[in-house]
């Protein structure tokens, strides 16, 4: 998988279908020479002349550098920027050594794609004579087209230095027309794809909120203009990080440079002599068969090599849950909750989740965050009493927490006001009437961990929803000197990772679902700890078509928290047919977000076939390959997709929305993908069953339902005969 040609000084990393190549030039600079279709084993030198031989002085500004730094006449955006004790901000990085190792590298304190005995790693060491060593780490997984990258930066000098920029990876492309796809949005409208040709100069998405945020996701695609779902070249990039990030595509005469890593805003990390800094991991996939194949490779890699066990295994069932939030909000007592649990049991739901409002004095969003003790006015027997009664009904019990937050009106704040992020001599900004705890401090992490342990040890809690409902502000830590305040943002993220590490190691069978005001922290760093993330606070089926489509460009459906909710939808006011709402929820983790006590017995009985269908086909939904058949348009009026098992034996097909309906008596058809053309499949929609060949299904397709004025929503299950 990793080969080194010592004579030509060429490194070639190969996956089943792709190759990534670098070489060192005569001056010891590490150049990026190729990332694309798999190269022959003879390892040809794919380096291209990028500068006129008659003008060597302009070469640094045109060379495809693997990890560029300032001060070397390369005036494009840089990957690393050290500030030495004399005020110099420059680094001339040259090759020092390399090693090829079995297995996957790891990064101290950071999530990353996991160890795999079949993987292989490469470490290339670069150095700057002034005192900076850069270890560039690469890993190749043989079962998917994934290549990961990271860097470890070490001060080898005799005086402290400050890192002003620390990117995870850089990719230089030769001049060619390319387009950039990012997934962007707002609260309740996260991860909507945006695609545009690259223009000259820098195009950057990022976040300085302390979390990735609703506006941009730490992922992007560069593709050729002709790229579609099924054809064309696409290079996908993901960042395994949950804090401030920057992703930049710079286009100039030398080509295109793609750079991703920690956002440089308010980042200044001091390294004493001998100290090192690990940069978050980046992951890359190349596809020459369009966006669909790129997505499928990312999905496979995330499922197999990022999610934690037992939840990484598609055969491990995920519980069908009901969350109390939209049914009760803050207004409930124990009897109200038990009524909801009984209705959920009648619908054959597995898990009851108590959302916000369960802890002392919490009747609105203005109090009590940080006081993780049950409110006796609502729960007279505490969490153990409620949990036992829910278990007696026949459901498992889950709970909502917001561990990173603290209310000014809370016992924790009255005891430890210094635990909140706050700037001295300035008024602390309250967002949603709450502050943020300073998770850059180990004693704060320890304090919250003690509270969470007490809660989780009090009764058998099977599921925990970890929420984070605001951006960071007043980013100043009382535990650090003024010269090191530029470390707080990153140290905060390390504190979150440390707490989630303790949580998942102490309770390995706990199903953890991350959330951040909906989908504001949907990234691979969080997925390392929690196998599912609440996709959006917007559960409207029509809106979810776009949200889940954009999310699915990078992340598999088994990671998307998705619930069937009431109509009119609490977020949009839209009314969607039950089957449309079911289709969107079934594509994700599948749960319910509504007041089932208002349902009649007949209506409750109408839910059970979908729950049974999910249980029967859950492994397919969690582990199959996604094929997007009809992408949602700007108005979110229609979409269709399917999931196919790796062996092509079975598939599930979903079609939702009015845009799929015919007109003038014409009955449109949905052409399928990913099947075996040479075999026959039984096709059932729950009412009717027919047999069709894979060839017919992939040429003529399935007839779509929908009379005039009716929204066609349909779910099919296919199985090889």
N, C-alpha and C positions, 0 to 999 in steps of 0.2 A: 504493500500500500504506500510506503514511503521509501523512496530511492534517492541515493546521492551519487552523482557522477563526479568523482573527485577530480578527474582531468578537466572537465568542463565547468566544475564548480556549480552544478545544477542540482537543485532539490525539486523532486516531483512527488506530489501527494495525489493519490488516485483513489476514488470511490468506484462503485460499480459502473457509473456512467460519466464521471467527470474527472478532471485533473486540475490541479493547482500547482503552478510552477514558479520558482524563484531562482536567481543566480547571483553570485557575487562577481562584480566587475574587477578589472585590474587594480582599482584603487581600494577595493574592499567594501564598496557600497553594496547593500543588498537590494536588488532590483526585482520588481514583480514582473514576470514575463507572460503568464498565461493563467486564466481561469475560464474554463469552458468545457467542451466535450472531451471525453477521455482521450488521452494521447497514446500512441503506440508505446509498447514497453521499451522500445529503443531510446526513449527519452530525448526527442529532438529538442534543440535549443529554440524556444519560441520567442526569444527576445527580438524586438523590432528596433531598428535605428530610429531614434526619436529626435535627433539633433543633427545639424549639418556638420560633417567632419571638418570643415574648414573653419568652424567657429566653436572650438571646444569650450570657450568661456560661457556659452549659454546652456551647456548641457545640464547643470544641476536644476535649472528651471523647467526642463523638459523630461528629465528622467523619471521612469515609473518607480518611485522609491517605495519600499515595503513598509517602512515606518519613519516617515519624514519628520525632521526637526528644523527649527529656525536657525538662521545664522549661516547657512551654507549656500546662499543664493537661490535656494528654492523658495519662491515667494508665494507659493500656494498655501492652503490651510495645512497646519502641521498636526502630527499625532501626539508629540510630547514637547513640553517646553519647560526646561529646568531654569531656575534662577539661582546662579551661584552667589557665593558670599560677596563677590566684587560687583554685583549688580548685573553681570552678563546674563543674557537670555539667549543661549545658543547651544547647539550640540551637533557635532560632526560624527555621526554614528558609523562605525566601521565593523566589519565582521571580525569576531574573535575566535569563536569555536561553535560546535554544534554536537548534539547527541540525539540518537533515535532510540526510543524506549518502548517496551511493550506496555499495553494498557493505556488508560486515560489519565492525564495529569489532573491535579486538583488545585484549588485556589484557597488559601487560608481565609476563613470567615465569609466566603462568598459562595452562593449557589452556582452550580455549573452543570452541564450535562454530565451524567454519572459515569462512574468507573465501569469499564467493560473489558473483560479479559481478551476479547478479540480485537479491541481497538489498538491503535498505535499512535504514539506521540512523538513530536519533534520539538526540540528546543534549540533555537539559534540565539547565540549570545552576541550582542553588539556592544560596543563601548565607545565612550567619548573620553578623550584624554584628560579633560578637565575634571572628571570624576563621576560620570553617570554610566551605569551598566544597565542594559536592556535585555532581558530574556524574553524572546518571542516564542510563545507556546502555540503549537498546532496539534490538533487531534483529528484522526480519520476513523470513522466507523464503517466496517465492511458491509453492513447489512442495509445501509441507506446512503443517499448522496449528501451526507452532512459533513462539513468541515468546520471545526470550531477554532477560535483564536483567542488568545489572551496575552497579557504582558505583565512581567514583574520588573519593577524599576528599583534599582539599588544605588545608594550613594556610596561610591568607592573612594571618595575623596577624604580629606582631613578636616573639612569644615562642613557645617550644615548647608543643605541646599533646599530650595522650595520648588515643588512641582506646581506650575501654573496651568498646565494642561496635561491630561492623561487619557488618551483615547484607547479604545480596545483594539481597533483594527483600522487599516487603510487599504483601499483597493484602487489601483490606478488602471484606467481603461484607455486604450489607444483612441485617437479621434474617430468618432463615428456618431451618427444620430442615435440618441438614446432618449427614453422617456422615463419619468420618475413617477412611481405610484406610492402614495402614503395613505394612511387611514386616519382621518381627522374628524372632529365633531365638537359636540357640546354635551352637557349633562342631558341625559335621556335621548341622546342622539350620537352615541359614541361610534368611532371607527367606520365612518363613511369613506369609501375609497375616492381618492382624487388622483387623476392622471393628467400629466401635461408634459410636453416636450421640454427638455432641458434648455434653458437660455444661458447666454454667457454670464459668468459670475457665480456667486454662491447662492444656493437655495437650501435653507435650513429649517428643519422642524426641531422642536425640543421642548423642554420644560424646566422652569426654575421654581416649581411649586413644592419641591421636596418629594413629590410623587410624580409619575409620568403624566397624570391628569387626564381630563376628558378631551382636551383639545387635540392631542397628538399621541400616537402610540409609538413605542421605541422599535419600530420595524419599517422597512421600506423595500421597494423593488425597483431595480433598473431593468428596462427591457427595450428591445428593438421596436420601432414604430409598428411593425406588422404583427406584433405578438397579440394573440388572443388566448382564449381558454385552452385551445388544443394545438396551437402552433406558435413558432417564434421563440426567441431566446429571452430568458428571464433570469436575473440574479437577485435572489432574495436575501435579506439581512435582518437578523434579530439581535437584540441586546438582552443579555441575561442580567437585568438590573432593574431596580424598583425605585430609583430616585431621580434626581436631576439628570437629564440626558440631552445630548445634541447629536443630530444626524444631518450631515452636510453633504450635498453633491455640488462640487465645483467644476464648472465647465470652462475650459480655456483652450489656447492653441495646442497645448500638450495632450488634450483629451479630457477625460472626466475623472475626478478623484472623489471617491466615496469614503467618508470618514464618520465613525460612530464611536461614542463613548460618553464619559462623564461630561456634563456641561461645564464650561470654564467659569461661568458666573459664580463668584464668591467661593471659588475653589482655590485653595492654597495649602498644600500639604507639606509640612516640614519633615525632611529626612535628615536625621543625625548621621554621622559617619557610620557605615555598616548597616543602616536600616533599609528596609525594603517596603515597597508599596505594590500590592496586587491590584491590577486593573480588571474590572468586570469582563466577563467573557462575551464574545460575539459569536454568532452561528450563521453559516452561509449555506445556501443551496443554489445550484445552477440547474436550469432546465432548458432543453432545446425543443421541448414539446409543450410550450405554453405555460400559462399561469396555473392551470389545473394540475399538471405534473409537479410543478414547484410546490404547490400547497400540499399535495399528497406526500411528498418527501418530508416536508416540515412536520406534518401530522404524525407520520411514522416515527420520526426521530424523537419528537416530544413524548409520544406515548411510550416508546421503548426505553428511552435513555434519559428522560428528565423527570417524569412523574414518579412519585415514590410508591413503593409497594406497601400494601397489596393492591392499591387502587390503579397501578399501572397496567395490571392484567385485565384485558377486556372481559374475561370470564368472571371477574369479581363483581357481584351485583352492586349497583348503587341504589340506595333506598329511595322510594317514591315518597316525597315529603310534602307536608303542608306547613307553610309559614304563617304565623299569626298576624303579621303586620297589617296587611290590607283588610283583614277581617276585624281587627280590634284597635289598631294603632295603640295609643297609650291608655285607652279606656277599657279596663277589664278587671275582673277578680278571678279567683280560682274556679268558681262555678262556670263563669263564662268560658274560660279556657277548656274546662272539661267537656262542656257542651260541644265545642268545636272539635275536640279530640274524638268524641263519640261519633259525630257526623263523618269525620275522616275515616274512622274505622269502618263505618257502613259502606264507604266508597272503596274499601280495601287498600287504603294508604298505609305505608310502613312506619313513618316517622313524623312526630309532632315537634315543631320548632317554635319555641317561645322567643319572640323578637324583643325589641326595645320596650322599656317600661317596667321591667321585673325587679329592679333593684331599688334601694331605699329612697323614698321621696321623689321618684322619677315619674312625674305626670305630664311633663312636656320636655322639650329639648333644652331647657335652661338650667337643669340641676343634675347633680349626683354622679356624673361621669367620674370614675375613679373610685367610687364606693361600691365595690362588687360584692354586695351582701343583699340577699332577697328582702323585699319590702314586706313586713308582716301585715300591713294593711291590705295588701293584695293576695299574699301567699302566707296564710297564718301558720302553715306547717313547713314553710320555707321551700327551697328547691327539692330537698329529699322527699317531702310530703307530696308535692305536685308530681315529681318524677315517678314515684311509686303508683300514684293513682292513674297516671297516663299509661304506665306499664301494665297495670291491672286491666285497663281497657283493651290492651293488646298492641300498643304502639311503643316504639322506641322514643327516646326523648333527646331533643337538641336545644341549643341555646345560642343567643346572640350576645356578643360583647363588642366593646370599642376600646381596646386596651391602651391605645396611644393618646387618648383624649382625657382631659380633666376639666371639670366645670368649676368656675370661680365659686359657685355655691355647692361646695362638697367638703366632706370631712378631710379628704386627702389634701385638698388645696389649703385648707385652714392649717393642717399639720405641716405640709411641705410646700409652701408657696414657691420656693426656689426650684422645685422640680419642673416647673413649666418653662418653656422657652420664652424668654423675655429680654428685652434690651434695657440695660440700666438707665434710669432717669427718663424713660419714655413710657407713655401709656401703652399697656399691652393690648394688642388687637384681638378682640373676640370675634370669631367667625362661627356662625350658628350658636352663639352664646357659649362658646367653649374655647379653651386653650389647648395647646399640644404639649404633651409631656416631652421632656428632654431625654430622648432615648439614646443620645450620645453618651450618657452617663451610666456606667454599670450599676450603680446603686438604684437608679430608677428602674432599670430593667429587672433587677433583683426584686424590688418592691412589688412590681406588677406581677411578676412570676409567682411570688408567694400568694397573692390573691387568687390568681388563676388556678394554682394548685389546690387551694382550699375549695374552690367551686367544683373543680373536676373530680376531686376526691370525695365530695359529699354525696354523690349519687351517680348511677351509671349513665353518663352523658355520651351519646354515640356520635354526635355531630356538633361542631362549633362553627358559627358564622362570625368571622373577624371583620369588623367594619372599620373604616377610616374616613370620616365625613368632612374633612377640610384640608386645605393646603397649609403648608408650613408658613408661618410669619414670625416676626420678632426673632429671627434665627440668630441667637446668641446664647452661648452656654456659660453659666457661672463657673463651670469646672475647668475652663480652658483660659489661658492668658490671651491678651488682645492679639498677639502676633499669630495665634493659632485658631482664630475664629473661622478661618476659611476651611477648616476641617469638619465643622459641625454638620453640614448637610450630609456628607458621606458617612460620618460616624453615626448619625441618626439611622441611616439605612442599615448599617452593620448591627445596630442595636435591635432593630426590628427582626433582622435575620437571626440574631442570637436567640431572641425570645421564641420565634417560631421553630428554631432548631430544638430548643429544650422541649417545647410543646409536643412536637411530632416524635421525638425520641422517647419521651416519658410515656406517651399515649399513642403507640404506633398504629392502633386500630381505629383511632379517632378520625372521622371524616372531617377535615378542615376545609371550609370554603371561605376564600378571601373576598372582600368587597371594599370599595372605596367610593362612597356616595354613588353606588352603581358600578360603572366600569372604569374608574379613574386610575386603577392600579392593576391593569390586565397585562401582565408581562411574564416572561419566562422565569424571572427571579421569584415571583410569587408561586408560579406553578411548580417549582422545585419542592415547595412545602405543601401546597394545597392542590389536589388534583382537579379542583374546579374553582371557578371564580364567577361571582355574580356579574353577568354580562352587562346589564343595564337596569336602572330602576324603571325603565320604560318596558312594560310587559305587553304592550299593544302588538297584536300579530302583524299589523301592517308596518309599523315602525321596525319591528324585529327582523323583517325581511332584509332590510339594509344593514342593520346593526350586526346581525349574525352572518350575513354575507361578507362584510368587511372583516369581521373577526376571523372567519374561516379562511381568509387568504393565508393566514399564518398558523392559527391555532385550531386543534381538532375539536369537533363538536362535543366530545366527552368532557371537555374542560369548561363548557359554556353553561353557567347557571341560567336555566330557562324555566319559567313557570306558566301554567295555564291560569289566567286571571279572569275577573268578572268584566262584564260590559254594562254600561259604557266604561271604557278603560279609565282608571283613576288618574292616569297621566295625560292622556290625549283626548279622552271623550269619545274615541272611535268605537264603533260597534262592528265586531267581526264574528263570523259564524263559528260555532264551537269546533268544527273540524279544522278550520284554519288556525285557531288558537292552539289546538292539539298538535297540529303538524309542526308549528314553530317550537313548542315546548318539547316534543319528542325528539327533535333534532339535537337538543341540548341534554342537560342532566335530568330533566323532567320532574316537575313538582307542581304544587298548587299555591296560589296566592289570592285567596278570596274567602268569603264567609260561607262555608258549607252548611251552617245551621239554617240558612235561608233557603236551602234546596229542599225540594220535595223528595220523597223516597224514589219516585220515578226518575227524577233528575240525578240523584246519587247513583242509581242503578245504571244510568247512561254513561257514567264516567268509568265504570269498572271494565268494560271491554278494552278501552284504551290502556288502562293500567296493565291488564293482562297481556295486551299486545306488546307493551314495553318490556315486561318481564320475559316474554317469550323470545323477543328479538333484541334485547339489550346488548348482548355481546356483539352482535352485528353492528349496531349503532355506535358502540364505543370503540370498536376495533377495525371497522371497514374503511375502504377507500372512498373518498368523497369525489363525486363528479357533479359540477355545477352545470345544469342543463339550460336554464333560463335565469339570467341575472336580473335582479330588481332594477326597474328604471327609476328615473329621478322622482317620480311620484309614488314609488313603492306600491305599484298596482299589481304586480305579479312576480312570482319566482318559482323555480322548480329545480330540484336537485335529487341525487340518489346516492346511496351508500352501498358499496359492493364488497363482499368478503374477499380476502386476498386470493382464495382459490377459485373465485368467481362462481361458487356454488349457490349463493343466495344474495339477494339484494332487497333494499327497501327504497321506494320511490315516493317523493312528496311533490305535490303541485298545489300552489296557493295563489289566489288573487284574481281580480277581474280582468286583468290584461291578458289572461290566458283564454278567455271565453271567445267563442266564435261569433260571427255576425252574418246576417243574410243567409242563414241556413247552413253555413259552412261549419263543419266540426273539425277544429284543429287537432293536431296530434303531437305527442311529445316523444321525440326521438331519444332513445336511451344510449348510454355509453358504458364501457367497462365490462361488458358481458362476454361470454364465450359464444361466438357466432355459430359454432358447429354443433351446439346442443340445444335441447328444448327446455323451456321453463314453464312451470305452472305460475300463473299470474292471478292473484286474488286481491280483491279490494274489501274483504270482509263480508261481502254479500254474494259475489259471483266469482267463479274460478274458470279460467280457460288456459289452454296450452298454446304457447307461441315459441317459435325458434328464436335463438339469440340473434340470428341474421335479420329476421323480420323486425324484432324489437329495436335493432340498431339502424334500420333503414326506414321502415314505415312508422314505427313507434306505437305508443298507446293512445287511444282516443281520449281527449280531455272532456270532462263534463262541463255543464254550464248552459242553461237556457238563457234567454234574454233577461237581463236584469239580475241574474243570479251569479254570485261569486263562486267559481268552481274551486273546490278544495278537495283533494283526493290523496289517499295513501294506499299504495300497493305493496304487496310482498311477493317476491319472486323466488322460486326454488327450482334447481335443476331437477329434471325428471329422472 
